[in-house]
Amino acid sequence: MKIAGLQKTTLLDYPGKVACTVFLAGCNFRCPYCQNAEIAFAPGGEDIAEEELFSLLQKRRGILDGVCVTGGEPLLGDIAPLLGRIKQLGYAVKLDTNGSFPDKLEALCKAGLVDFVAMDIKNSPQKYALTAGVPVDMGAVRASAAFLLGGGCACELRTTVVRGLHTEEDMEAIGQWLAGAERYFLQNFRDSDAVPTAGLAPCSEEELRALLARLQTYIPAARIRGEGE
């Protein structure tokens, strides 16, 4: 396990909490629109000693409320010892995951090592491999989503939408699959030099609203990230 990045303070990554964000290197997906490709694909990024993280957490007790553990895909490795040390300091833990390791996800939540999960829903099941950039075990992804929707842990589901990759029909399929989700966000793609695939574009405001409307047919609580949170 490599700590490839550390954001010392964030008001955005952990809903309702002042947190820091820990970026773990490596990912089993190759999403063409990835914002953290340097960390996820190489893996590159920094190489931060674990003790540097815990020195920060010790100093900021009483200032920070939580720690967001993201990637890459954090569940590629055994992160239970890391989460255990974070929890011993009294911090809440948020985990970002692509949902491809349901057994690990469930074990960490049941052990009380994770307080909140944000799971990325890449696309409709039929287009998952296209959007993830690799073949995907949809059984595993479905199991993770079912665990969270069944109340296994406080959570949010989210989809980063890209023009040409996500359609209204995809939103309908997602809605049918995850109907009733209580916290679901669409996030519009943001292009940058870090994105591994050139030529991708965000949806227009009109396109984004149309995607949301189709999703809300089945998931009335769905929102655009940054609106009504």
C-alpha positions as CSV (number, residue, x, y, z in Angstrom):
1,M,0.0,0.0,0.0
2,K,1.4,3.3,-1.1
3,I,0.2,6.7,0.1
4,A,0.5,8.7,-3.1
5,G,-1.1,12.0,-2.0
6,L,-2.4,13.8,1.1
7,Q,-4.8,16.7,1.1
8,K,-4.5,18.2,4.6
9,T,-7.9,19.9,4.8
10,T,-11.1,19.5,2.8
11,L,-14.6,20.7,3.3
12,L,-15.9,18.8,0.2
13,D,-14.7,15.2,0.3
14,Y,-16.6,14.1,3.5
15,P,-20.2,15.3,3.7
16,G,-20.7,17.4,6.8
17,K,-17.2,17.1,8.1
18,V,-13.9,18.9,8.1
19,A,-11.5,16.2,6.9
20,C,-8.2,15.3,5.3
21,T,-8.0,13.1,2.2
22,V,-5.5,10.2,1.8
23,F,-4.9,9.1,-1.8
24,L,-3.8,5.4,-2.1
25,A,-2.0,4.4,-5.3
26,G,-3.2,1.9,-7.8
27,C,-6.5,0.9,-9.4
28,N,-8.0,-2.1,-11.2
29,F,-10.1,0.1,-13.5
30,R,-8.8,2.3,-16.3
31,C,-11.6,4.9,-16.7
32,P,-10.8,7.2,-19.7
33,Y,-12.0,10.3,-17.7
34,C,-10.0,9.5,-14.5
35,Q,-9.0,12.7,-12.6
36,N,-6.3,10.8,-10.6
37,A,-4.6,8.8,-13.4
38,E,-1.1,9.6,-12.1
39,I,-2.0,8.0,-8.8
40,A,-4.3,5.3,-10.2
41,F,-2.5,4.0,-13.3
42,A,1.2,4.0,-12.8
43,P,1.1,4.2,-9.8
44,G,2.8,7.5,-9.5
45,G,2.2,10.5,-7.3
46,E,4.2,11.0,-4.1
47,D,5.4,8.4,-1.7
48,I,4.3,9.6,1.7
49,A,5.4,7.7,4.8
50,E,2.5,6.4,6.9
51,E,4.0,8.2,10.0
52,E,3.7,11.5,8.2
53,L,0.0,11.0,7.9
54,F,-0.4,10.0,11.6
55,S,1.8,12.9,12.7
56,L,-0.7,15.2,10.9
57,L,-3.7,13.4,12.4
58,Q,-2.2,13.7,15.9
59,K,-1.6,17.4,15.5
60,R,-5.1,18.1,14.1
61,R,-7.2,16.3,16.6
62,G,-10.0,18.6,17.6
63,I,-9.7,20.4,14.2
64,L,-10.4,17.6,11.8
65,D,-13.5,15.4,12.1
66,G,-12.8,12.7,9.6
67,V,-10.5,11.1,7.1
68,C,-11.4,10.3,3.5
69,V,-9.5,7.4,2.1
70,T,-9.6,7.4,-1.7
71,G,-7.4,6.4,-4.7
72,G,-7.1,4.9,-7.1
73,E,-9.0,2.0,-5.6
74,P,-8.3,1.7,-1.8
75,L,-9.6,-1.8,-1.6
76,L,-6.9,-3.2,-3.8
77,G,-4.8,-3.9,-0.7
78,D,-5.3,-4.6,2.9
79,I,-6.2,-1.3,4.4
80,A,-7.7,-2.6,7.7
81,P,-4.6,-1.8,9.7
82,L,-4.4,1.7,8.4
83,L,-8.1,2.3,9.1
84,G,-7.8,0.8,12.5
85,R,-5.1,3.3,13.4
86,I,-7.2,6.2,12.1
87,K,-10.2,5.1,14.1
88,Q,-8.1,4.7,17.3
89,L,-7.4,8.5,17.0
90,G,-11.2,9.1,17.1
91,Y,-11.7,10.1,13.5
92,A,-14.6,9.1,11.3
93,V,-13.6,7.3,8.1
94,K,-15.1,7.8,4.6
95,L,-14.1,5.3,1.9
96,D,-14.3,5.9,-1.8
97,T,-14.6,2.7,-3.9
98,N,-15.5,1.4,-7.3
99,G,-17.4,-1.5,-5.7
100,S,-15.3,-4.3,-7.2
101,F,-14.4,-5.8,-3.8
102,P,-17.7,-6.4,-2.0
103,D,-16.3,-8.9,0.5
104,K,-13.6,-6.5,1.7
105,L,-16.1,-3.6,1.7
106,E,-18.6,-5.5,3.9
107,A,-15.9,-6.8,6.3
108,L,-14.5,-3.3,6.9
109,C,-18.0,-1.8,7.5
110,K,-19.0,-4.6,9.8
111,A,-15.8,-4.3,11.7
112,G,-16.6,-0.6,12.4
113,L,-13.6,0.7,10.4
114,V,-15.7,2.6,7.9
115,D,-18.4,5.1,8.7
116,F,-19.4,6.3,5.2
117,V,-18.9,4.9,1.7
118,A,-19.0,6.8,-1.6
119,M,-19.3,4.3,-4.4
120,D,-18.8,5.2,-8.0
121,I,-21.4,3.9,-10.4
122,K,-19.6,4.0,-13.8
123,N,-22.6,3.6,-16.1
124,S,-25.5,1.3,-17.0
125,P,-24.6,-2.4,-16.5
126,Q,-24.4,-2.9,-20.3
127,K,-21.8,-0.2,-20.7
128,Y,-19.8,-0.8,-17.5
129,A,-16.7,-2.3,-19.2
130,L,-16.6,0.5,-21.8
131,T,-16.7,3.2,-19.1
132,A,-14.3,1.4,-16.7
133,G,-11.8,0.7,-19.5
134,V,-11.4,-3.0,-18.5
135,P,-13.6,-6.1,-18.3
136,V,-15.7,-5.8,-15.1
137,D,-17.2,-8.4,-12.8
138,M,-20.7,-7.0,-12.6
139,G,-21.6,-9.5,-10.0
140,A,-19.1,-7.9,-7.6
141,V,-20.3,-4.4,-8.4
142,R,-23.9,-5.4,-7.9
143,A,-23.1,-7.1,-4.6
144,S,-21.4,-3.9,-3.3
145,A,-24.3,-1.7,-4.3
146,A,-26.8,-4.1,-2.8
147,F,-24.9,-4.2,0.5
148,L,-24.9,-0.4,0.7
149,L,-28.5,0.0,-0.4
150,G,-29.5,-2.6,2.1
151,G,-28.2,-0.4,4.9
152,G,-24.8,-2.0,5.4
153,C,-23.2,1.5,5.8
154,A,-24.1,5.1,5.4
155,C,-23.4,5.9,1.8
156,E,-23.7,7.9,-1.4
157,L,-23.7,6.7,-4.9
158,R,-22.3,8.9,-7.7
159,T,-21.8,8.9,-11.4
160,T,-19.4,11.1,-13.3
161,V,-21.1,11.9,-16.6
162,V,-19.2,12.5,-19.9
163,R,-20.8,13.6,-23.2
164,G,-20.9,10.5,-25.5
165,L,-20.3,8.0,-22.7
166,H,-23.6,8.6,-20.8
167,T,-27.0,8.8,-22.3
168,E,-30.6,9.2,-21.0
169,E,-31.1,5.5,-21.7
170,D,-28.1,4.7,-19.5
171,M,-29.6,6.8,-16.7
172,E,-32.9,4.9,-17.0
173,A,-31.0,1.6,-16.7
174,I,-29.1,2.9,-13.7
175,G,-32.3,4.0,-12.1
176,Q,-34.0,0.7,-12.6
177,W,-30.9,-1.0,-11.1
178,L,-30.5,1.3,-8.1
179,A,-34.1,2.4,-7.6
180,G,-34.8,4.0,-4.2
181,A,-31.2,5.1,-3.4
182,E,-31.4,7.9,-0.8
183,R,-28.3,9.8,-1.8
184,Y,-27.2,9.8,-5.5
185,F,-25.2,12.5,-7.3
186,L,-24.4,13.2,-10.9
187,Q,-21.0,14.9,-11.3
188,N,-20.2,16.6,-14.6
189,F,-16.8,15.6,-16.1
190,R,-14.1,18.2,-15.8
191,D,-11.3,18.1,-18.4
192,S,-7.7,18.6,-17.4
193,D,-4.1,17.7,-18.3
194,A,-4.4,14.8,-15.8
195,V,-7.2,13.0,-17.8
196,P,-5.7,10.1,-19.6
197,T,-7.9,10.3,-22.7
198,A,-7.9,13.4,-24.9
199,G,-11.0,14.8,-26.5
200,L,-13.6,14.0,-23.8
201,A,-16.1,16.7,-23.0
202,P,-18.5,17.6,-20.2
203,C,-22.2,17.6,-20.8
204,S,-24.0,20.9,-21.4
205,E,-26.3,22.2,-18.7
206,E,-29.3,21.1,-20.8
207,E,-27.8,17.6,-21.3
208,L,-27.0,17.3,-17.6
209,R,-30.5,18.3,-16.6
210,A,-32.0,15.7,-19.1
211,L,-29.8,13.0,-17.6
212,L,-30.9,13.9,-14.1
213,A,-34.6,14.0,-15.0
214,R,-34.4,10.4,-16.5
215,L,-32.6,9.2,-13.4
216,Q,-35.1,10.8,-11.0
217,T,-37.9,8.7,-12.5
218,Y,-36.5,5.9,-10.4
219,I,-34.3,7.7,-7.9
220,P,-36.2,10.9,-6.9
221,A,-33.5,11.8,-4.4
222,A,-30.8,12.1,-7.2
223,R,-29.2,15.5,-7.5
224,I,-26.5,17.3,-9.4
225,R,-23.4,17.6,-7.2
226,G,-23.3,20.9,-5.5
227,E,-27.0,21.5,-5.7
228,G,-29.3,20.9,-2.7
229,E,-26.6,19.2,-0.6
